């Protein structure tokens, strides 16, 4: 009788233990699923808005699908890459100028000889621009920080830079601080002398021109759900028609005015797109996208970009202008051919951190324009990718280049 009782108790204990284990398994699965959902929320958002837009072929673009079946608007005159690693939105969807398909067999040649851009989704247009009480559209520019303060966005580590918004009306805190689109007036900048050949004869005309260009870009981003950023730093910048191609060494030493004008010519005779110097809000959106997709952390954007940029204190291998693979040693400020090392790649975009500064359209104070991305002559914690460096638009520096952007009409 006692033996029978013990067996009954043992069976009950086994059942209880099995029940507890089953509950643990279920709870663990739920926790994992919830965690996975939380981690992918923003990542999924980068694609969902684009696909929520009813993308259909039109006279300026055709719809392609990335490796995961997500729709991408590709301008006519360009093709999406078929190469694994270049054909998915989340890791950088690359388009190449021209009609020939880009495959494993010809990608190396295409990277060196065809202009390339990477698609940057804009899932929430309200974070991209705003409208003031007078109806003017302003770019929403952001400061980046790894701070856990509630004033910074928890995911991207950003907060508004020189603007606020209330009831849908955007206010620029200071018309002499960071802003776009706008002119710079001091020291005769943006005067008739400086705007010759830029499409305007007076500062008033130039301001109207900048506002029109900005507004047209916004219309495109709203229509298609994003924009394209130059895959490399702009090359051949001493020529009237620059390029966005791997391995170019002519990537610096031009004034803001020269690059503003020349970046428009990158499109060539393609009437389906507009190309130009990147706007500040496009630069900020690109960095936020890198954080959202998990490509980079807030710290790598805001505090120290040494781990993915060509800085004085970085060490990595790259291909030099002679075609040899060499080591870039620490404590050496070495400007390298753009795109010639995988060390500086983030979502298929090269040299967003370090190498040479990139001029942007953003204005600062009454006399300067903004350079972004840091530079090889300083450390990555001094000038990380999110840092703003202001400079006179008439100056040309050995370590200051440009980044272009493209949008579909």
C-alpha positions in Angstrom: 0.0 0.0 0.0 2.8 2.4 0.9 4.6 1.5 -2.3 1.5 2.2 -4.4 1.1 5.6 -2.6 4.7 6.5 -3.3 4.2 5.7 -7.0 1.1 7.8 -7.2 3.0 10.7 -5.6 5.9 10.3 -7.9 3.5 10.4 -10.9 1.9 13.5 -9.7 5.3 15.2 -9.1 6.3 14.2 -12.7 3.1 15.7 -14.0 3.6 18.9 -12.0 7.2 19.2 -13.1 6.2 18.6 -16.8 3.5 21.2 -16.4 5.9 23.8 -15.0 8.4 23.1 -17.8 5.7 23.5 -20.4 4.8 26.9 -18.9 8.4 27.9 -18.9 8.8 26.9 -22.6 5.6 28.9 -23.6 6.7 32.0 -21.6 10.2 31.8 -23.1 8.7 31.6 -26.6 6.5 34.6 -25.9 9.3 36.6 -24.5 11.5 35.8 -27.5 8.8 36.6 -29.9 8.0 39.9 -28.2 11.7 40.8 -28.1 12.1 40.0 -31.7 9.1 42.1 -32.6 10.4 45.0 -30.5 13.8 44.8 -32.1 12.3 44.7 -35.6 9.7 47.4 -35.2 11.8 50.3 -36.5 13.6 48.1 -39.1 10.3 47.1 -40.5 9.1 50.7 -40.5 11.9 51.7 -42.9 10.3 49.5 -45.6 6.6 49.5 -44.7 5.9 53.2 -45.6 7.5 52.8 -49.0 5.3 49.8 -49.7 2.3 51.5 -48.4 2.7 54.1 -51.2 1.0 52.8 -54.3 4.2 52.5 -56.4 3.5 52.1 -60.1 5.6 52.5 -63.2 5.4 56.0 -64.7 7.3 58.0 -67.3 10.2 58.7 -64.9 10.6 55.4 -63.0 9.9 51.7 -62.9 9.3 49.5 -59.9 11.8 46.8 -59.0 11.8 44.3 -56.1 14.6 43.8 -53.7 15.8 40.3 -52.5 13.0 40.1 -50.0 10.3 41.1 -52.4 9.9 44.7 -51.2 9.2 47.3 -53.9 11.8 49.9 -54.8 11.3 52.9 -57.1 14.1 52.9 -59.6 14.6 55.9 -62.0 14.5 55.1 -65.7 18.1 55.1 -67.0 19.2 53.2 -63.9 19.0 49.5 -62.9 18.9 47.9 -59.5 21.8 45.6 -58.6 21.3 41.9 -58.9 24.4 41.2 -56.8 23.8 39.6 -53.4 24.5 42.2 -50.7 23.6 45.1 -52.9 19.9 44.2 -53.6 18.0 44.6 -50.3 16.6 47.8 -48.8 17.6 47.0 -45.2 21.3 46.7 -46.1 21.4 49.3 -48.9 19.7 48.9 -52.3 22.2 50.0 -54.9 21.2 51.4 -58.3 23.6 51.8 -61.3 23.4 54.3 -64.1 22.8 52.7 -67.4 20.5 49.9 -68.8 22.9 46.9 -68.5 22.1 44.5 -65.7 24.7 44.4 -62.9 25.6 40.9 -61.9 28.5 39.1 -60.2 30.3 38.9 -63.5 30.5 42.6 -64.2 30.0 44.3 -60.8 33.7 45.2 -60.2 33.8 47.0 -63.5 30.4 48.7 -62.9 31.5 50.0 -59.5 34.5 51.8 -61.1 32.7 53.1 -64.2 29.0 53.7 -63.5 27.5 56.2 -61.2 25.8 54.6 -58.1 23.3 55.6 -55.5 21.7 53.9 -52.5 18.1 54.1 -51.6 17.3 55.7 -48.2 13.7 55.2 -47.1 11.9 58.0 -45.3 9.1 56.3 -43.4 7.9 59.4 -41.5 7.9 62.5 -43.7 6.9 64.6 -40.7 10.4 64.1 -39.3 12.0 65.2 -42.5 10.6 68.7 -43.1 8.1 71.2 -41.6 6.2 74.3 -42.7 6.3 77.6 -40.9 3.5 80.1 -40.3 4.3 81.7 -43.7 4.0 78.4 -45.6 7.7 78.0 -46.2 9.1 74.5 -46.0 12.2 74.0 -43.8 14.4 70.9 -43.5 14.3 69.3 -40.1 17.9 69.0 -39.0 19.0 67.0 -35.9 21.8 66.8 -33.4 23.0 63.3 -32.5 23.8 62.0 -29.0 24.2 58.7 -27.2 22.5 60.3 -24.2 19.6 58.6 -22.5 18.0 61.9 -21.7 14.3 62.0 -22.5 14.9 65.0 -24.8 16.6 62.7 -27.3 14.8 60.0 -29.3 15.3 56.7 -27.6 16.1 54.8 -30.8 18.1 57.2 -33.0 19.6 59.5 -30.3 18.4 62.6 -32.0 16.6 65.8 -31.1 15.7 68.9 -33.1 18.5 71.2 -34.0 17.4 74.9 -34.1 13.7 74.2 -34.6 10.5 73.4 -32.8 7.0 72.5 -33.8 3.6 73.2 -32.4 0.2 72.3 -33.8 1.9 71.4 -37.1 3.6 74.8 -37.4 7.4 74.7 -37.5 9.5 77.5 -36.0 13.2 78.1 -36.7 14.7 79.1 -33.4 17.4 81.4 -35.0 17.6 82.5 -38.6 21.3 82.8 -38.2 21.9 79.3 -36.9 21.6 75.9 -38.7 18.9 76.0 -41.3 17.9 75.1 -44.9 17.0 76.2 -47.5 18.6 79.6 -47.0 21.4 82.0 -48.2 24.4 83.3 -46.3 24.8 87.0 -46.5 27.9 88.2 -44.6 31.2 89.0 -46.2 29.4 89.4 -49.6 28.8 85.6 -49.8 25.9 84.6 -52.1 26.4 87.9 -53.9 26.1 88.5 -57.6 29.8 87.7 -57.9 29.5 84.4 -56.3 26.2 83.3 -57.9 27.4 83.8 -61.5 26.9 80.5 -63.3 24.7 79.2 -60.5 21.4 80.1 -62.2 20.7 83.3 -60.3 21.9 86.9 -60.6 20.9 88.3 -57.2 20.7 87.0 -53.6 16.9 87.2 -53.8 16.8 85.1 -56.9 19.3 82.6 -55.4 17.1 82.2 -52.3 14.1 81.5 -54.5 16.1 79.0 -56.5 17.2 77.2 -53.3 13.7 77.0 -52.0 12.4 75.7 -55.3 15.1 73.0 -55.4 14.3 72.0 -51.8 10.6 71.9 -52.4 11.0 69.8 -55.5 13.1 67.3 -53.5 10.4 67.1 -50.8 7.7 66.5 -53.4 9.7 63.5 -54.7 10.3 62.1 -51.2 6.6 62.3 -50.4 5.7 60.7 -53.7 8.2 57.8 -53.7 8.9 57.3 -50.0 12.6 58.2 -50.0 15.6 59.4 -51.9 19.0 58.2 -53.2 22.3 59.1 -51.6 25.6 59.0 -53.5 27.3 55.7 -52.7 30.7 57.3 -52.7 32.1 60.7 -52.2 31.8 62.8 -55.3 34.7 62.3 -57.7 36.2 64.3 -60.5 35.0 67.4 -58.7 37.4 69.7 -60.6 35.4 68.9 -63.7 32.0 70.2 -64.8 30.5 66.8 -64.7 31.6 64.9 -61.5 31.0 61.2 -60.9 29.9 58.9 -58.1 32.2 55.9 -58.7 34.5 53.7 -56.7 38.2 54.5 -56.5 38.1 58.1 -57.5 40.9 60.2 -56.0 39.8 63.6 -57.2 37.5 64.1 -54.3 38.4 67.4 -52.6 39.7 71.0 -52.9 36.7 72.7 -54.3 34.5 75.6 -53.0 30.9 75.1 -52.0 29.8 77.2 -55.0 31.7 75.0 -57.5 30.2 71.8 -56.0 26.7 73.2 -55.7 26.8 73.9 -59.5 28.6 70.8 -60.6 26.6 68.2 -58.6 23.6 69.2 -60.7 25.4 67.9 -63.8 26.0 64.4 -62.5 22.6 63.3 -64.0 23.9 64.0 -67.5 21.0 64.1 -70.0 18.7 62.0 -67.9 15.4 63.9 -67.6 13.9 61.5 -65.1 16.0 62.6 -62.2 17.6 65.6 -60.5 21.0 65.4 -58.8 22.6 67.9 -56.5 24.6 68.5 -53.4 23.1 66.6 -50.4 20.8 68.5 -48.1 21.4 68.5 -44.3 18.1 66.7 -43.6 19.0 64.0 -46.1 22.4 63.5 -44.3 20.6 63.3 -41.0 18.0 60.9 -42.3 20.7 58.7 -43.7 22.5 58.5 -40.3 19.2 57.8 -38.6 18.5 55.0 -41.1 21.9 53.4 -40.3 20.9 53.3 -36.6 17.4 52.0 -37.3 18.6 49.1 -39.4 21.2 48.2 -36.8 24.1 48.9 -39.2 25.5 51.4 -36.7 24.9 52.4 -33.1 24.1 55.8 -31.6 27.6 55.8 -30.2 29.2 55.1 -33.5 27.3 58.0 -35.1 27.4 60.6 -32.3 30.5 59.8 -30.2 33.1 58.0 -32.1 33.1 56.8 -35.7 36.6 55.4 -35.7 35.4 51.8 -36.0 33.9 52.5 -39.5 35.7 55.6 -40.8 39.0 56.7 -42.3 40.3 58.7 -39.4 43.8 59.6 -38.1 43.4 57.0 -35.3 42.0 54.2 -37.5 43.8 51.2 -38.9 42.6 49.1 -41.9 43.6 47.8 -45.3 42.7 49.6 -48.5 43.6 49.6 -52.2 45.7 52.7 -53.0 45.7 54.6 -56.3 48.3 52.3 -57.8 46.0 49.3 -57.2 48.1 47.8 -54.4 46.5 46.6 -51.1 48.2 48.5 -48.2 47.7 49.2 -44.5 46.6 52.5 -43.3 48.4 52.9 -40.0 47.2 54.6 -36.8 48.2 58.2 -36.3 48.4 58.9 -40.0 46.0 61.2 -41.8 45.8 59.5 -45.2 43.2 60.5 -47.8 42.3 57.4 -49.8 40.4 56.7 -53.0 36.7 56.8 -52.1 35.2 53.3 -51.6 38.5 51.5 -51.7 38.1 49.7 -48.4 35.2 47.7 -46.9 36.1 49.2 -43.5 34.3 52.4 -44.3 31.1 50.8 -45.7 27.7 51.2 -44.0 24.6 49.9 -45.8 26.6 50.0 -49.0 27.5 53.7 -48.6 31.2 54.5 -48.3 33.1 57.2 -46.5 30.2 58.7 -44.6 32.6 58.8 -41.7 36.1 60.2 -42.2 38.3 60.5 -45.4 37.2 64.0 -46.5 34.5 66.3 -45.2 31.4 66.5 -47.4 29.9 69.9 -48.2 26.1 70.0 -47.7 23.4 72.5 -48.5 22.8 73.4 -44.9 23.6 77.0 -43.9 25.2 78.1 -40.6 25.3 81.6 -39.1 25.2 84.3 -41.7 28.4 83.4 -43.5 29.1 79.6 -43.6 27.9 76.3 -45.0 28.0 73.0 -43.2 30.5 70.1 -43.9 29.6 66.7 -42.5 31.2 63.3 -42.0 34.6 64.0 -40.4 38.0 63.9 -41.9 41.1 61.7 -42.0 43.4 64.2 -40.4 41.6 64.0 -37.0 40.4 61.2 -34.8 36.9 59.6 -35.0 35.9 60.8 -31.6 36.7 64.5 -32.5 34.6 64.6 -35.7 32.2 61.6 -35.9 29.7 61.2 -38.7 27.0 63.2 -36.9 29.2 66.2 -36.3 28.7 69.6 -38.0 31.7 71.5 -39.2 31.1 75.0 -40.6 33.3 76.7 -43.2 33.3 79.6 -45.6 31.7 78.6 -48.9 34.4 80.4 -50.8 37.2 78.3 -49.3 38.5 75.1 -50.8 40.3 72.6 -48.6 42.5 69.6 -49.4 40.3 67.6 -47.0 36.9 68.9 -48.0 34.8 67.2 -50.7 31.1 66.7 -51.4 28.3 64.1 -51.2 25.6 64.1 -53.9 22.0 63.0 -53.8 19.5 62.0 -56.4 15.7 62.2 -56.5 13.1 61.0 -59.0 10.9 63.5 -60.8 
